[in-house]
Amino acid sequence: MNKVNDYKEKVENLENTYTLSNNDISDIEVLEDEVLTIIEVINNDIKIIKNLIVGKNATLNYIKIGRSNPPSNINYINKIGDNATLNMFLFDFESSKNTIDTKLESNNATLNINGLIDLKNSSRVEYIVTTNHQIKSLSDVSFKNLLDGKSHTKLDMFS
């Protein structure tokens, strides 16, 4: 097999990985000791509150690909348990307004947010990130922006 076919086979065989498109699912919960990957594609002007709940010793990999015009408005409310990890990968290519409110409820809870915002024309993306830490919890937030024309981004962080 060539390398492309090797890669395709690996992608098709990912376990516990689900793709959602323009959905209205507001609660995503990962139970104790589970690992789950969600890939969510936003193509319309969705307005929703999403509860991402990660149980003890669990991991949630949440990937958002935002391509909505008119803008989407998503409020994430995250709860992370003992020894649990929430990895958020946020890709925005059109306008959106997002809030992320995370409670790192227990020891060794981890939140990782990696964002890539690539905008053109007069698109606008906003993120308001709030983290509430307990003892021995960790959060790491990183955004990269590629802006063209009159596009604009805003990032507010509170801890």
N, C-alpha and C positions, 0 to 999 in steps of 0.2 A: 504494500500500500504506500501511496505517497503521503506526504505530511499533511496535506489538506484533508484527505480522507481520515487520517488518524485523528485529527482535531474534530472533524464532524462527528465521528463515532463517540468521542468523549463528551461532546456537548449534548448529543441526543440521549446519553445514558446517565445524565446527572440525576442523582436521587434526591428526593425531598425538595425539588425545585419546581416552582409554579409561576406561570406568567399570567398576569391580570391586565386587562385593557379596559379603560374607561368604566371601572366597576364602582359599585356603591357599597362594597364591603367595608365596614367601618372598624371591625375588630379583628386583629390578627394576633393569635396567642400561640406561643411555643411552650409546650409542657416541659416538665422537669426532664433533664437529660436528653432532650431532642435538639436536632440541628435542622433549621429550615431556611430556605432561600426563596424570597419573593421578588419577582421582577415585575414592576408595575409601569405600564405605559399610559401616560395621560395625554390624550389627543383632543379633549374638549374642555369646556369651562366648568369643570367639576368644582363643587363647593362641599367640603366634607370634613368631619372630624375623624381622624384615624387613631385608634388605640392600638399601640404596639406593646404587647405584654410578653416579657421573656421570663420564664420560670427558672427555678433553681438549676444550676449547672447546664443551662441551655444556651443556644446561640441562634440569633436571628440575623440573617443577612438580607437587608431590605434595599432594593435597587429601584429608584424612581427615574424614569425617563420622561421629562416634561416637554411636550410639543404642542401645548394648547394655545389656541388663538380663537376667541377671546381668552383672557387670563384665567388660570385655575386659582383656587384658594383652598389650601390644605392646612389644617391644624393637626399636628401630630402630638399625641399625649402618650408618652412612653413610661413604662414601669419595668425596671430591671431588678431581678432577684439575686440571691446569693450566688456568687461565682458564675454569674451569667454575663453574656456579652450581646450588645446590639451594635451591629455594623450597618450604618446607613451610607449608601452611595447615591448621591443626588446629582442628576444630570439635567440641566435646564437649557432649552434652546428657544423658548418663547417666554412671554410674560407670565409671571406667577407671583403670588403672595403666599408665604409659608411661615408658620410658627411651629417651633419644636420645643415642647416642654417635657423635660425628662426628670423622673425621680429615680435616682440610684439608691434604692431602698435598703440595700444590704451591703455587708462587707464584700469586697472583691467584685463589685458590680462594675462593668466597663461599658462606656459609650464611645464609639468611634464614628465621626461624621466626616465624610470626604465629599466635597461638592465641586462640580465643574459647571461653570456657567458660560455659555457661548452664545452671545447675542448679536443681532444685527439690527439695522434701522433704528426704530425708537422703542424697542422692547425693553421691559423693565422687570427685574426680579428682586424680590425682597425676602430676607430670612430674619426672623427673630428667634434666637436660640436661648433657652433658659435651662440651666441644669441645677438640680437640688441634690447635693452630695451628702452621703452618710460617711462614717469613718471608713477609711481604706477603699474608697471608690475612686474611679478614674474616668476622666473624659478627655477626648482629643478631638478638636474641631479644626478642619482645614478646608478652605475654599480657594479655588483658582478661577480667575475671571478672564475671558477673552471678549472684549467689547469693540464694536464697530459702529460707525455712524453716531447717532444720538442715543444709543442704548445706555442703560444705567443699572447698577446693582447697589443694594444696601444690605449690610449685615450688622445686626445688633446682637450682642451677646451679654447675658446676665448669668451670674452664678450665686 
